[in-house]
């Protein structure tokens, strides 16, 4: 991976652009969940918070945000329902 997963001050241009690029690269559910696990292990805030901020600031499309958020939520729900 070419970016540092420790984002720190997220809304500096280059780290946020790099994270958006990483979000766009992953298309399969498996890739999304693997990236989330790695990202959350190295950052203070969870990935879904950054995705919501990007969506609020219109840094990413609604389609990209919804694909990621639906995948993350479905994964969390399946873990709750099938412990």
C-alpha positions in Angstrom: 0.0 0.0 0.0 1.4 3.4 -0.9 -0.3 5.6 1.7 0.1 5.7 5.4 -3.0 4.5 7.1 -2.5 6.8 10.0 -4.4 9.7 8.7 -4.0 12.1 11.6 -5.3 15.5 10.5 -7.6 14.0 7.8 -8.7 17.1 6.0 -5.3 18.2 4.7 -5.6 17.7 1.0 -3.1 15.0 0.2 -4.1 12.5 3.0 -7.8 12.9 2.3 -7.3 12.5 -1.4 -5.1 9.4 -0.8 -7.8 7.9 1.4 -10.5 8.6 -1.2 -8.3 6.9 -3.9 -8.0 3.9 -1.6 -11.8 3.7 -1.2 -12.3 3.9 -4.9 -9.8 1.1 -5.6 -11.6 -1.5 -3.5 -14.7 -2.9 -5.2 -15.3 -6.3 -3.7 -16.8 -6.9 -0.2 -13.8 -8.8 0.9 -11.4 -6.0 -0.1 -13.6 -3.4 1.6 -13.7 -5.4 4.9 -10.0 -6.1 4.8 -9.2 -2.4 4.3 -11.6 -1.4 7.1 -9.9 -3.8 9.5 -6.5 -2.5 8.7 -7.5 1.1 8.7 -9.4 0.8 12.1 -6.4 -0.9 13.7 -4.1 2.0 12.8 -6.3 5.0 13.3 -8.0 6.7 16.2 -11.4 7.0 14.5 -13.1 4.3 12.6 -13.3 4.3 8.8 -17.1 4.9 8.7 -16.6 8.2 10.4 -14.3 9.4 7.7 -16.6 8.1 5.0 -19.5 10.1 6.5 -17.4 13.2 6.7 -16.4 12.8 3.1 -20.0 12.4 2.2 -21.0 15.5 4.2 -18.3 17.5 2.5 -19.1 16.1 -0.9 -15.6 14.7 -1.3 -17.0 11.4 -2.5 -20.0 10.3 -4.4 -23.2 9.1 -2.7 -22.8 5.8 -4.6 -19.3 5.2 -3.3 -20.2 6.1 0.2 -23.3 4.0 0.2 -21.5 0.9 -1.2 -18.9 1.2 1.6 -21.4 2.0 4.4 -23.8 -0.8 3.4 -20.9 -3.3 3.3 -19.6 -2.2 6.7 -23.1 -2.2 8.3 -24.1 -5.5 6.9 -20.8 -7.0 8.2 -21.4 -5.6 11.7 -25.0 -6.8 11.7 -24.0 -10.3 10.7 -21.5 -10.4 13.5 -24.2 -9.4 16.0 -26.7 -11.8 14.7 -24.3 -14.8 14.4 -21.9 -14.5 17.3 
